[in-house]
């Protein structure tokens, strides 16, 4: 058995457990509102609701959906050993719902002029996953 040592001295990456049902429903075209109602802990469903609301110009609604997905994701991260900081890799697909919700929250906060929240969430996204920050823009 190989032992992997974190040479940077920081916390190990957090990998959320896979929850394929909501992801598969969304990929199959099920409405995000239906998926969120059926799987309310799915950050991915809330993130998709946030994206759809933002795209149609409903920025406050997007903010609310994103905040819900963000908090659901924080709960999941904490249940899986996350201590409030450290990598949450985009490369691990189950992490993407949280990272997308965090991005959506930053975007909506910036759009309503909540600068401090925008900056906090943007930095949190970069700190959690530089790849997510780059991929999501």
N, C-alpha and C positions, 0 to 999 in steps of 0.2 A: 504494500500500500504506500503510495507516494504521499508525502506530507508537503502541502503547499504553504509556504511562509509568505506573509505579507511584508515585503522588504521596505515598504514605505511607512510602516508603523501605524497605519490608519485602520479603521474597522474593515472587516471583510465585506464584499459586495452582498447586498440583500437580493435574494431571488424569491419572488412571490410564488406560491404554488400555482400550478396551472388550474384554470377554471374554464374549460373549453366550451361549455354550453352557451354562455352569453356571446362569446366570440363567434361561434359557429352560427348562432341565430342572426347576429348582425351581418356576418358575411353572406348569409343566405337571403338577406333582404328584409328580415323582420324589423319593424319600426323600433327605433331606439327607445321610445316611450314604453312599448310593450316589454322590451327586454329589461328596462330599468324597473318596471313594475313587478316583473317576475323574479328578477335578480337584483334587488336594491343595493346589494353590496358591490356590484360590478362597477368599478371606476370607468371601465371602457364604455359602458352604456351611457353613463353620465357625461363622459367626455364627448361622445358622439352627439348627444343632445346639445351640449354646449356649442359644438362646431356648427350644427345645423341652425341653432338660434342666432349665432353670430353672423352666419352667411346671409340670413334674411333680415339682418339689421336690428335684431332684438338683443341688444347688448346687455341690458340688465338681466334678462332671462338667461342669457349665456353665462353671465357671472354667477348666477344662482346655481345653475346646473354644474358649472365647473367647480364651484366651492363644495358642492355635495360630493362630486367624484373625488376631489382632493382629500376631503376628510375621510371618505370611505377608504381611500388608498392609504392614508396615514394609519388608520386603524389596522389595516391588513399588514402594513410594514412592521408596526410595533408587535403584532401577534407573531411575526416571523423573525424576531430578534433584532430589528433595527432600533438603534439607540438615539435617534434624532439627528444623525449625520452619517455620512458615508455613501459609497457608491450604490446606485440603483440602476444597473445596466439596462440600457435600451435593447441591447442584443438579446436579452432574456425576454421573450415575447409577453409573458404574463405581467411584466413590469410596465408595459406600454400604456395600459389604461390609466394608471396613476400619473405617469409622465405626461400623457396627453392632457389629463385634467389639470395638472399643474401649469402646463403651457397655456391652456385655454383660460385659466384664472388670471395669469399674467396679462394675456392679451386683452381680456375684458376689463381688467383693472386699469390698464393703460388707456383704454378707449373711453372710460368714464372719468378719467383724470385723477384716479387714485394712485398717484405716483409712487408713494412708499410701498404699497402692496405690489405694484408692478415690478419695482426694483427688487423687492424681497423674493418674489416668486421667480423672476428671471434668474436671479443669482442662485436660488435653490435648485432650479432646473439645471443650470450649468454645473453646479457642484455635484449634483446627483448623477448626471449623465451628460458629459459633453457631446456625445453622439446624438442624444435626444435633442439637445439645444440646437445643434446644427441641422438635424433632420427636420425638426418642426419649425425652424426659422425663428 
